[in-house]
Amino acid sequence: MFLKTTLITASTLALATAANADIVYSGPLFDGVSDVNGGGSLTVEIAGLNYEFGILVGGPLDYSYVTTTSEGAGLFVPLTETDEARNFSAGDNIGTLTSVLNMYPLGGGGENINLVMHDYSGTGGLPGEFSATGTGYVGFGFGSGINFNYGWMEFTSFQEEFEGGLQSYLNITGWAYNDEVNGSITVGQIPAPGVLGLLAIGGLAGRRRRQG
């Protein structure tokens, strides 16, 4: 059984400037999961919709993932690999003309599936795969028809020795979206008075260690 927690951000920030449209920002987050005790998952609520990330362990399954459990929500994926989460870079653009959105349900036949971020089993080399260590970004969106809001989520991952074995950790460190329908967003863009705010790569990296 996986530990599941609902994260509700207490201090979401929304500031409008001429240069920055209406960017809704979570503020710094330091919440995550690990593969200790069989793995775990965490649900993040954004604009009333649920996005889930976690680590699955057991049998042939040993990977970190991201998915959505809400109708009207979606994630951006590579053109050629719809079962892989795409790792964006800070400064990339997410919008109507630049991204492909895979909407809930993500799987075929009405089945919602996880989008793999990193496969710890060692296969590697898949399009869009996250590294086991470092910072990466998932693109997300919500809406219907041809009208969507676009956003990004920042994740950090790392591995450490724990009780004689290598343990994997995955944290969400922030998210933001453009409140203007069909308005694009730059990955890492946050509200800032009068200027375009960009997060420093890895600047919000936080580690939530297992308490012994």
C-alpha positions in Angstrom: 0.0 0.0 0.0 1.3 3.4 -0.9 1.2 6.4 1.4 -1.0 9.1 -0.2 -1.2 12.7 1.0 -3.2 15.7 -0.4 -1.2 18.9 -0.6 -3.2 22.1 -0.4 -1.0 25.2 -0.9 -1.8 27.8 1.7 -0.2 30.8 0.0 -0.8 30.7 -3.7 0.4 34.0 -5.2 -1.2 35.7 -8.2 0.2 39.0 -9.4 -0.5 40.8 -12.6 2.0 43.1 -14.4 2.2 44.4 -17.9 5.2 42.2 -18.6 3.9 39.1 -16.8 0.2 38.7 -17.6 -1.5 36.8 -14.7 0.8 34.1 -13.4 -0.5 32.0 -10.5 2.4 30.7 -8.5 2.5 28.2 -5.7 5.4 29.7 -3.8 8.3 27.5 -2.8 7.3 23.9 -1.9 9.4 21.2 -0.3 7.1 18.1 -0.3 8.0 14.7 -1.7 8.1 11.0 -1.7 10.7 8.2 -1.7 10.9 4.5 -2.4 11.5 3.8 1.3 8.9 1.2 2.6 7.7 0.4 -0.9 7.2 3.8 -2.4 4.7 6.6 -2.1 2.5 9.1 -3.9 1.5 12.7 -3.4 -1.5 14.6 -4.8 -1.2 18.3 -5.7 -4.3 20.4 -6.2 -3.9 23.1 -8.8 -6.9 25.2 -9.9 -9.2 22.7 -8.2 -7.7 19.8 -10.2 -5.6 16.9 -8.9 -2.1 16.0 -10.2 -0.3 13.1 -8.7 3.3 12.1 -8.6 5.2 9.3 -6.8 7.5 6.4 -6.9 6.3 2.8 -7.7 8.4 -0.1 -6.5 7.7 -3.8 -6.7 8.2 -6.6 -9.2 9.3 -5.1 -12.5 8.0 -1.7 -11.5 10.7 0.7 -10.2 10.0 4.2 -11.5 9.0 7.7 -10.6 5.8 9.0 -12.3 3.4 11.9 -12.8 -0.2 11.7 -13.7 -3.6 13.5 -13.4 -6.7 12.1 -11.7 -9.1 14.9 -12.8 -11.2 15.3 -15.9 -10.2 18.5 -17.7 -6.6 18.2 -16.7 -3.6 17.1 -18.8 0.1 16.8 -19.1 2.5 17.6 -21.9 4.2 14.6 -23.5 6.7 14.0 -26.4 5.2 13.5 -29.8 6.6 10.0 -30.1 6.3 8.6 -26.5 2.9 9.1 -24.9 3.8 7.0 -22.0 6.7 9.2 -20.9 6.6 12.4 -19.0 8.5 15.1 -20.8 11.4 16.9 -19.0 11.3 20.5 -20.0 14.1 22.9 -19.4 14.0 26.3 -17.7 13.2 29.0 -20.3 11.2 26.6 -22.6 7.9 27.9 -23.9 4.6 26.0 -23.2 1.6 27.1 -25.2 -0.9 26.4 -28.0 1.7 26.4 -30.8 4.6 24.7 -29.0 3.3 21.8 -26.9 1.2 18.6 -27.2 -1.2 18.0 -24.4 -2.3 14.5 -23.3 -5.6 14.9 -21.5 -7.2 12.7 -18.8 -7.8 9.8 -19.1 -4.2 9.3 -20.2 -4.5 5.6 -21.0 -6.5 3.9 -23.7 -10.0 2.5 -23.1 -10.8 4.9 -20.4 -7.9 3.8 -18.2 -5.8 6.4 -16.5 -2.1 5.6 -16.5 1.0 7.0 -15.0 3.5 8.8 -17.2 7.0 7.6 -16.4 9.5 10.3 -15.3 12.5 8.1 -14.5 12.9 4.3 -14.8 15.2 3.2 -11.9 15.5 -0.3 -13.4 18.3 0.9 -15.7 16.6 0.9 -19.2 17.2 4.6 -19.6 17.5 6.6 -22.8 13.7 7.1 -23.3 12.5 10.4 -24.8 11.7 12.9 -22.1 13.1 10.8 -19.3 14.1 12.6 -16.1 17.5 12.0 -14.5 17.7 10.2 -11.1 19.4 13.3 -9.7 18.8 17.0 -10.5 16.0 19.3 -11.4 13.3 18.9 -14.1 10.0 20.4 -15.2 6.7 18.8 -16.3 4.3 20.8 -18.4 0.6 20.7 -17.5 -2.6 22.2 -18.7 -6.3 22.3 -18.0 -9.5 23.3 -19.9 -11.5 21.9 -22.8 -12.1 22.2 -26.5 -9.5 24.6 -27.8 -9.3 26.7 -24.6 -6.6 25.8 -22.1 -4.4 27.3 -19.4 -0.8 26.3 -19.5 1.7 25.7 -16.7 4.8 24.0 -15.4 5.7 22.0 -12.3 9.3 21.8 -11.0 10.7 18.6 -9.5 14.0 17.7 -7.9 15.2 14.1 -7.5 18.2 12.6 -5.7 19.5 9.3 -4.3 21.2 8.6 -1.0 22.5 5.6 1.0 19.9 4.6 3.6 20.3 1.5 5.9 22.8 -0.1 3.6 20.9 0.6 0.3 20.4 3.3 -2.2 17.1 5.1 -1.8 15.5 7.4 -4.3 13.6 10.6 -3.6 11.4 12.9 -5.7 10.2 16.3 -4.5 7.9 18.9 -6.0 9.4 22.4 -5.4 6.9 24.7 -7.1 4.4 25.2 -9.9 2.8 28.0 -11.9 0.3 28.6 -14.6 -0.9 31.4 -16.8 -4.4 32.5 -15.7 -5.0 33.9 -19.2 -6.8 31.2 -21.3 -4.5 30.1 -24.2 -1.8 32.4 -22.9 1.6 30.7 -23.0 4.1 30.5 -20.1 7.8 30.2 -19.9 9.1 27.3 -17.8 10.3 28.8 -14.5 8.2 32.0 -14.9 6.8 33.4 -11.7 5.1 36.7 -10.8 7.5 39.5 -10.1 6.7 43.3 -9.8 7.3 44.9 -13.2 9.7 42.2 -14.5 9.7 38.7 -15.8 10.5 36.4 -12.9 12.4 33.2 -13.6 13.4 30.6 -11.0 17.0 29.7 -10.8 17.5 26.2 -12.0 17.5 24.0 -8.9 17.0 27.1 -6.7 14.1 25.6 -4.8 15.7 22.1 -4.4 14.5 20.7 -1.1 15.0 17.4 0.5 12.6 15.7 2.7 14.5 13.1 4.5 12.9 10.1 6.2 12.9 10.6 9.9 14.3 7.6 11.8 
